[in-house]
């Protein structure tokens, strides 16, 4: 899923069903229907 949005590197966080998922576990996390997924990407600026 993250590859589709270009989020393979950099500063981003993924939360699934209210739980922050470490990047090291993202590829092993199985997505199921009904899960609430939030992806936040840090963007620099001023």
Secondary structure, DSSP 4 states (H G I P E B T S, - for coil): -TGGGT-SSSSEEEEETTEEEPGGGTTTPPP-TT--EEEEE-----
